[in-house]
Amino acid sequence: MENSKNSTGLKVALGIAIVLFLGTGFYTMNLYSGNKKAMNELKEQKELVMNDLNSMAKQYDEAINENEVANNDLIEARGRIQGLIDSLKISENNVKSLWRYKQKYASLQKEMDVLLAQNDSLRVENSYLATSLDSTRVRLEERTIFTDSLLVQNNALAEVVENASILNTVDLKGSGVIERTSGKVIPTERAGRTDKVRICFTVAKNTLVQAGDQELYVQVIDPKNNTLGLNEQVAFGEKTLNYSIISKFNYENANLNICEFVANDGTKFEKGRYIVNVFNEKDLVSTSEFTLK
């Protein structure tokens, strides 16, 4: 009787052990299957984020290639995306890591929307400006095609800029001259015979400039890069200018022809190329050159 009870107890215990073993195996198998499924889903999500980042990088590449002048904001943003792509490639496949990359992607997406919108707006503005400049150039060509006079052409250009509030000059010419005792001057291209440099230009009409006493700074630079004449310096804010002579005149809101003479303090003039610049205070308004042989 006692042996029968013991046998029954062993069978029950064995049955319970088998059930527990099978349950543990089933749980372990389900856990492994669930982990594997979760890992596959994380891998798929990681690939989706990678694809989104690559697509975003491609959009930046296209926007950068469309610009003749590099847009530093676009280039810097493109670099941040590439850095995130490189980091994502070697990142761990876990929920926390993937969530962090998704957040960074969302932030970069907002930044890209703003930058590309600004880039599109700038491209439209540049296109409009180019069209406007082409239209202005065509009008200028139409107005100058029937004239042989350089002065008439420069007057046409002066009309284009008459809305500027500073005096402008056109038809700037420099040359060497021989000065007779009678005061008569004779043009020459020979450095050895040159007594002075003559600079002639036309002050263009500008109705926005107040009539009265005006002045322009004339700068003559010899082949050795020396400033001839007075070679004095004047400052305009942080900018300084070495000038050869100050051309002073009475301006009456009409074209005005002016000639000035610059000496070389008794020193012979050098052979070579001379540069002549005319400044309205710190602003260069006209430049020309000539050669003495």
Buried (B, 14 or more C-beta within 10 A) or exposed (E): EEEEEEEEEEEEEEEEEEEEEEEEEEEEEEEEEEEEEEEEEBEEBBEEBBEBBEEBBEBBEEBBEEEEEEBEEBEEBBEBBBEBBEEBEEBEBEEEBBEBBBEBBEEBEEBBEEBBEEBEEEBEEEEEEEEEEEEEEEEBEEBBEEEEEEEEBBBBBBBEEBEBEEBBBBBBBBBBBBBEEEEEBEEBEEBEBBBBBBBBBBBBBBEEBEEEEBEBBBBBBBBEEEBBBBBEEBEEEEEEBBBBBBBEBEBEEEBBEBEBBBBBEEEEBBBEEBBBBBBBBBBEBBEBEBBBE
